[in-house]
Amino acid sequence: MVKAKRGSGGVSVPDNKELSGRMPTEDAGIPAELTLFLSQHTGAPSKPLVNVGDDVKRGQKIAEAQGAVSACLHAPTSGKVKAIEPRYQPVLGREVDAIVLTPDGENTLYEGIAPVGDDLEAISQEKIREVVREAGLVGLGGAAFPTAVKLTPPPGKTIDTYLLNGVECEPYLTADQKLMEESAAGVVFGFRALMKGAGVKKGIICIEDNKPDAIKAMEEAAKPYPELEIAVLSHRYPRGGEKQLIEVVLGREVPPPPGLPLDVGVIVSNVGTAYALAMALKTGLPLVERIVSVTGEGVARPVNLRALIGTPVSYLIEKAGGFSSTPGKVVLGGPMMGVSVRDTDVSIVKGTSGVLVLPAEAVKTEPVLPCIRCGRCVEACPMRLLPVWMAAYAENGYMDDAEKMRVMDCCECGACSYVCPSRRPLTQSIRLAKAHIAAKRRAAAKK
Amino acid sequence: MADKLLITSSPHIRAAKTVRSIMLDVVIALVPASVAAVVFFGVKAFGVLAASTISAVLAEYLYEKAVKRPVTVGDLSAVVTGLLLGLTLPPAVPLYVPVVGSAFAIVVAKQVFGGLGTNFVNPALAGRAFVLAAWPLHVTSAWLNPLTMDAATGATPLHAFKGGQAAGSLVDLLIGNRLGSLGETSAIAILLGGAYLLMRGVIDYRIPVAYLGTLGLGVFIFGKPGALFQGDPLRGILLGGAMLGAFFMATDYVTSPVTPKGRTYMGIGAGLITLLIRYWGDYPEGVTYAILLMNLATPLIDKFVVPRYYGYAHDVAARRKANRAGGELS
């Protein structure tokens, strides 16, 4: 077992995982309409391969990756392309082109779908990389970074360790937990495939100690493989952040942006990503569904649902028994980093790990008081930045000073806002500065 | 229904601690010291504490009404300021001293500079410095004998200690059976309050530990006139206002550094200045001015003591240089 280090900053957050963590995962079924955004993540949008009116089948590629940071898109079920039009993408916060699909309810499998094999010895590294690319795999932890990009490090970089992220440090969410409990063998198979694809010899499966059943299942599944180790981390937010995980498990620090984990010889992937690869190899089915925690005090029957990519949020909430009381906030993702949405008509994307419904009485806005410089945000910051000054600079328009304090290194984990006794929106102010500086840099690059 | 969903930037949950709950914790932590003061010095102690607290709250209320700012007495910070100031005063002091001191602390040291969060010195200590200058005799000689509560003449244990004489039994010092200001006599009561604050995560242990550690070490080295390394560090810490200052004054958020390392420096600095005033100055006690001076140094500490950001080089000199130039650090 790998001994975890203390790490920097962080906050203790309530768990609330018992809400959705007790029930077995259920199938969400097929909704009346699916919205598949051509931009599932930051990076280049994919290019549609189908036209309005076309019939598509489950697993058929409907959009091709374009550019370096991009991923393919596949039809989650059989049906007809109803429209290709701009729709509101909740995570990016703007309208992007989307393929709208009307399922026919038959769920007919595409003819081209065939298993690659379940013997890793017999599958070449090139084949694994190709499958990752063709299956449209992205990081399922939230950021949805295309996995193919991670597996092909630039020449000259040696990767010695692959970390499998099953930390799931966000409160409420149990999608990864249930996946590890219920499909440990598939996750381990997918992880070994990822390691082979990247050519990495050592793998560490990282899980927080608040998921004993998942730890037990993964230990069991990983036992036959000496190249795999388990790291059990104590529960502290945001341990599951990529940079934090590398610091806590390996004691290494990723260089500041544009530095990447591969600069310190590490790749990190989410357990969901590993499982999706296992599915792609064993059944040939690309990434068309994922587990989503539909949870929070605001839903009647919190549960984990295996949902098709593009399923409307309203459909998922219905499957979880509907609202239990007047909803105050609906969040895609967890309560610390998730995105709140204006209505439930929006659809989930590949990176949506949860739909969190907070009841109206739980989201009362509190007055913002002056900063008392208690330093809690400084101690909470996992990047060891100084949110107190960065936010103050940002609020007063001193963006250059905020930049000098390394505001661009902020990972927006929300720990500073969480602990602030004056209820100051520190993370929000810092985001403002980041957006401002990013725009300034883009303008400078154009000149 | 759906159109009433609230949209905000993440995070969507918040920790339970608020400014008010923190201030309430400080008030609770001051209860043992206040009770000890009333037990040893009777109704006069109660009068001083009540006068300083009520005056502080009233001053905040009236000032904010007068300048048409939102009234903030509900955050309880004025209660803390008033109570702390009262605890630094002798028991037999005329009541106008705490009243004027608290009003000065709130209006001049705090509100004029923008209220809670923007004051640059600890209001309670600024109030004490003001009354010390205005009525030096009252503030430094209105002692009462503990328990008998008759007027005391003669020097406090701290005076005696400074002169190198015996300064009372350790037991008396610990429980507070001695001459002194209301809140500084009973070390046990202050430790009780300090332990509560540490347990509740309200204060950082670094400031009191660094402060009292530096002071104790200094007293051990220089405490005995004419001889080195023969001082009595325990009495050096227990006498005077060092305990109250270390746990309740120097730890004031607004006027102490925001980084853990900066707080250590703050404690060491306050310890050194206290030592300097006590042994090389004419004043018997240096806690007030030591902390006030470190309050003034706090912005400087915060400017220079910055953490090594995640992913940046360990080389401190290179980092400082890059910081000054605003350049890249990696």
Chai-1 contact restraints between the chains, C-beta under 6 A:
chainA,res_idxA,chainB,res_idxB,connection_type,confidence,min_distance_angstrom,max_distance_angstrom,comment,restraint_id
A,E253,B,Y310,contact,1.0,0.0,6.0,A-B,restraint_1
A,E253,B,G311,contact,1.0,0.0,6.0,A-B,restraint_2
A,V254,B,G311,contact,1.0,0.0,6.0,A-B,restraint_3
A,P255,B,G311,contact,1.0,0.0,6.0,A-B,restraint_4
A,P255,B,S330,contact,1.0,0.0,6.0,A-B,restraint_5
A,P256,B,G311,contact,1.0,0.0,6.0,A-B,restraint_6
A,P256,B,S330,contact,1.0,0.0,6.0,A-B,restraint_7
A,G328,B,L6,contact,1.0,0.0,6.0,A-B,restraint_8
A,K329,B,L6,contact,1.0,0.0,6.0,A-B,restraint_9
A,V330,B,L5,contact,1.0,0.0,6.0,A-B,restraint_10
A,V331,B,H12,contact,1.0,0.0,6.0,A-B,restraint_11
A,P335,B,H12,contact,1.0,0.0,6.0,A-B,restraint_12
A,P335,B,I13,contact,1.0,0.0,6.0,A-B,restraint_13
A,M336,B,P11,contact,1.0,0.0,6.0,A-B,restraint_14
A,M337,B,S10,contact,1.0,0.0,6.0,A-B,restraint_15
A,G338,B,S10,contact,1.0,0.0,6.0,A-B,restraint_16
A,S340,B,I7,contact,1.0,0.0,6.0,A-B,restraint_17
A,S340,B,T8,contact,1.0,0.0,6.0,A-B,restraint_18
A,R342,B,L5,contact,1.0,0.0,6.0,A-B,restraint_19
A,R342,B,I7,contact,1.0,0.0,6.0,A-B,restraint_20
A,D343,B,A2,contact,1.0,0.0,6.0,A-B,restraint_21
A,T344,B,A2,contact,1.0,0.0,6.0,A-B,restraint_22
A,V363,B,L6,contact,1.0,0.0,6.0,A-B,restraint_23
A,L369,B,V19,contact,1.0,0.0,6.0,A-B,restraint_24
A,P370,B,G117,contact,1.0,0.0,6.0,A-B,restraint_25
A,C371,B,G117,contact,1.0,0.0,6.0,A-B,restraint_26
A,I372,B,G117,contact,1.0,0.0,6.0,A-B,restraint_27
A,I372,B,Y253,contact,1.0,0.0,6.0,A-B,restraint_28
A,I372,B,V254,contact,1.0,0.0,6.0,A-B,restraint_29
A,R373,B,Y253,contact,1.0,0.0,6.0,A-B,restraint_30
A,R373,B,V254,contact,1.0,0.0,6.0,A-B,restraint_31
A,R373,B,V258,contact,1.0,0.0,6.0,A-B,restraint_32
A,C374,B,Y253,contact,1.0,0.0,6.0,A-B,restraint_33
A,G375,B,V258,contact,1.0,0.0,6.0,A-B,restraint_34
A,V378,B,V258,contact,1.0,0.0,6.0,A-B,restraint_35
A,V378,B,T259,contact,1.0,0.0,6.0,A-B,restraint_36
A,M383,B,Y310,contact,1.0,0.0,6.0,A-B,restraint_37
A,R384,B,P307,contact,1.0,0.0,6.0,A-B,restraint_38
A,R384,B,Y309,contact,1.0,0.0,6.0,A-B,restraint_39
A,R384,B,Y310,contact,1.0,0.0,6.0,A-B,restraint_40
A,L385,B,Y309,contact,1.0,0.0,6.0,A-B,restraint_41
A,V388,B,V258,contact,1.0,0.0,6.0,A-B,restraint_42
A,K404,B,G326,contact,1.0,0.0,6.0,A-B,restraint_43
A,R406,B,Y309,contact,1.0,0.0,6.0,A-B,restraint_44
A,G414,B,S10,contact,1.0,0.0,6.0,A-B,restraint_45
A,G414,B,P11,contact,1.0,0.0,6.0,A-B,restraint_46
A,S417,B,P11,contact,1.0,0.0,6.0,A-B,restraint_47
A,Y418,B,P11,contact,1.0,0.0,6.0,A-B,restraint_48
A,Y418,B,R14,contact,1.0,0.0,6.0,A-B,restraint_49
A,Y418,B,A15,contact,1.0,0.0,6.0,A-B,restraint_50
A,V419,B,A15,contact,1.0,0.0,6.0,A-B,restraint_51
A,P421,B,K17,contact,1.0,0.0,6.0,A-B,restraint_52
A,P421,B,T18,contact,1.0,0.0,6.0,A-B,restraint_53
A,P421,B,V19,contact,1.0,0.0,6.0,A-B,restraint_54
A,P421,B,I22,contact,1.0,0.0,6.0,A-B,restraint_55
A,S422,B,V19,contact,1.0,0.0,6.0,A-B,restraint_56
A,Q428,B,S9,contact,1.0,0.0,6.0,A-B,restraint_57
